[in-house]
């Protein structure tokens, strides 16, 4: 059955008239009808739902296919773009700013996977997602505070369901149980000085085998995953605190300011100080939200 869209040509539906400079704000819209020619990034958790066709995303150096009737989520601060669309593809997006996400306090293991660059795809195609996401588009387009608050509650609940489903799937896929154990260790200890052997021990594995298994399961090396977690933590601190840069780097697990500066600049395409400057009124918005 054809789907009727309230926002046919991809106009942005916002819930805020003045989103933070490094965030698109809490809002939703219809996706572009053609592939993107360049990567982009913004400090939000992004949800996408594919109504028809399929989309292929490039995210952090990897590519992911999202089929029709599927909801997915990813950390949009990692450079990403739509690289291919099947004929007739229609999909929507919704952004949740970091400040809102932190207030919701979602599952730590789920957030660790997201912040490290995984694209989380719901393995269960829920028929009600079509109507739910259409309602989000319509209600956010109305720009009424009660409707916006209702959408926030529904989005939070949907993210929690996605987290539960994705974690349940982890436990059903053999070797992924061991990958999940290593991931959980990294999420809990990324701010510390840890080694590949420490991560392997968390899953009861030999270091070399653990490194191969982790790469197979996540698409990233243990070191790449660790750096993603540290950079994402630094982004959070830069957006939500005024602590000195050296404290941000050390609290994020970097051994020195120079290592923090080089890694952050390489991953985010700008220096930490510039990232904080461009964040502008993020903390004020968090209070107003």
N, C-alpha and C positions, 0 to 999 in steps of 0.2 A: 504494500500500500504506500503510495507517495506520501512524503512527509511535508507538511506545510511549515515554512520557516518565517518567524517574525522579522528576521534580519537577513534578507536574501543576498545582499551584495557585500556582506562582510563588514558592515559598519560596526564600530566598537560600542558596546553597551557598558557604561561605567556606573559604579555606585558612588564615586567620589569625583568632585570637580577638580581636585588638585592632588593627584597621585604623586608619590615620591618619585624623584628623578630616576632612581634605579629600580623602580617597580612600575608595572602597568596599573597598579591599584586593583582592588577587588572588583572584578568585572568579567564580562563574557562577550563573546561574539562568534560569528561564523568564520570558519577558516578560509584562507585564500583558495581560489579555484585553479591555481597553477603552482608548480614547485617554486621554492625560494632560490634566489641566485647567490645568497650569502648567508653566513651564520649570524645569529643575533643572540642576545642574552638579556635577562632581566631578573631581578631578585624576588621571584615568585615561585611557588609550587604551581605547575600548570597541569590542568586536567584537559584531556581531549576525549571526545566521544565521536565515533565514526557512524553516521547514519546510513550511508551507502558507499559502495566501493571499498577502497583500502588506501592507507597512507603509509609511506616509508619515511622514517625519520633518521637523520644523522644527529647523534648526540654524543659529544665527547669522544669522537673518533670511531664510534661504532654505528651500525645501522640496524634499525628495528622496523618490522612490519606490523602494522595494526590493522586487523581486518574489520569488516562491517559488523556493527552491533557490539563493538568492544570499547570499553573505557580504559584509559591509561593515565598514568601520572608520572611526572619527572620534575627534577630541580632545574628550572629554567635559567639559573645563573650560569649553568654550563652551556657554552656555545652550541646552538642547535639550529636545525632548519628542516623543513619538509623537502625531501629530495625527489619524491615521485608520488604521483596520484593516479590511481586506476581511473579509467573513463567513468564519468558520472559520480565521482566521489563528492560527498557532502559531509562535512564534519564541523564540530563546534569546539571552542576552547573556553576555559575559565581559569582565571588567575587568582591565587590566594597569596597575598603579600606575606613576607617573612614575619612581620610583626603580628599579623593575625594568626599565622600558623603556630608561633611560639605560645600565644595565648591559649590555643587549643591543646597544646602539649600531647601530640599524637604518640603512638607507640615508638619507643626508642629504636628498636631493631628495624622497623619499617623506615623511619627517618634516616637511620644510618645508611641503608641501602640507597635511598633516594639521593641523599646528599653526596654519596660517593659516585653518582652518575648512572645508576640503573634506571631504565625505563620500566616501570611496574605496569604490567598488563593484567587486567582481570581475566582469569581463565574461565570464569562463568559469564556467559552472555545473558544478562538480565533483561527481559523484555521491557520492564518498567523503566530502564535507563533512558529510553527514547523520550517518553513523556516527561520524565523528571528533568532532563536537560533542556527540553523545549520550554518547560515552565521556568527554569532558571533564566533563560534568555528573555522570556516575556516579562518576568517580574523585575529583573535588573533594568530592563528598558523603561519601566514605569518610574524609576528613581523615587520610590516612596520608602521612607525609612522602615516602616513595619514589614514591607515585602522584602527589603534588602536583608533585614535581620532574620527573617524566616529562611531566605535562601542561604544565609551563613550557617544556620543551624542544620539545614538539610545537607549542605556541602560537607560540613564537619562530620556528620553521621555517615555520609557516603565514603569519605576518606577512611574513616574507622573500619567500615565494612571491607573496603579494598585492602587495608592493612591486614585484617584478620584472614581474608581469603588468600592473600599472597604468602603469608607466613604458614598457613595450613598446607599450601602446595609445596613449600620448601621441605616439609617433613615427609612428603610422599615420594620424593625423587632420589632415593638411594644416596649417591655421593653428595648430593646437595645438603644432607644433614651435616656432613663434615664441613662443607663450605659455610653453612650457616653458623656453625660453631666458631669458625675463624672470623667471620664477619662480626659476630657478636663480641668477640674479644677485641677486635679493632675498634669498634664503636665505643667500648668501655674504656679503652686504654690509649687512644690515639694521641692524647695530650702528653703521654709519657715517652721516655726513650725506650722503644721496643725493637726487637729484631724479628726476622723471619722465623727463627727458631722458637721464639716466644709464641708467635701466632700458631705455628705448627703444633706445639705442645698443647695448646688449648683444644685441639681436635684429636690429640693422641697420635700424631703422624710424624713421619720422617720429614725433615725440613725440605729436601729436594722434591719429594713426592707432593708435599703440601703446596709448594709453589706452583707445580704443574696443575694440580687439582683446582687450586683457587683461580688460576687463569682460565681454565676450562669452564668453571662454573660461573664466573662473574664477567669474563671478558677483559679483566684488568689484572695487572700484576698486584701482588700484595703491596708493593711500594706505591704504585699508582693509586690504589684504593686509599691507602693511608694519607697520601698527600691531598686527595680530594676531600677527605674528612677534615683535615687540618685547615685547608683553605676555606671550606664552608663554615667552619667554626669562626675563623677570622672574619669572614663576611658578616656573620651575625653580630660579632662584637663591634665591628666598625659601624654597623647600622644602628645599634641599640645602646652603645655606651660612648663615653668620652675618654676612656683610659688611654694612656700614651701608646704609640705604635709598638714600642719595644715590649710593653706588657701584653699587647694583643698577640704579638708573635710568640712570646714565651708561653702564654696561656694556651695557645693553639698547638703547642708541641714542637715548635721550631727551636733549634739550638742557638740561633743567633739572629740578630736583626737583618743581617745581609742575606742569610738563607731565606728568611721570611719574605723579604723584599723581592728577591729574585724569583722565588716560586710563585708568589702572589701575582706579580706583574706578568709572568709568563702565562699563568692560568686565566687571569681576569682581563688581560690586555690593558691594564692600567695599574699605577702604583697604589699602595694602600691609602696614602694620604689623599690622592685624587678620588678614590672610591668613596672615602668618608665625606669629602667635600661635596661630591655630586649627590650624595644621599640627602643632603639638605635638611628638610624638615621631617625626616623619618620618625624620630622620637616623638615629635609633636603630633604627628598623625596617629601614632600608636595610642597616645593618650586620648585623642578625640574619638578614635574608633571604639 
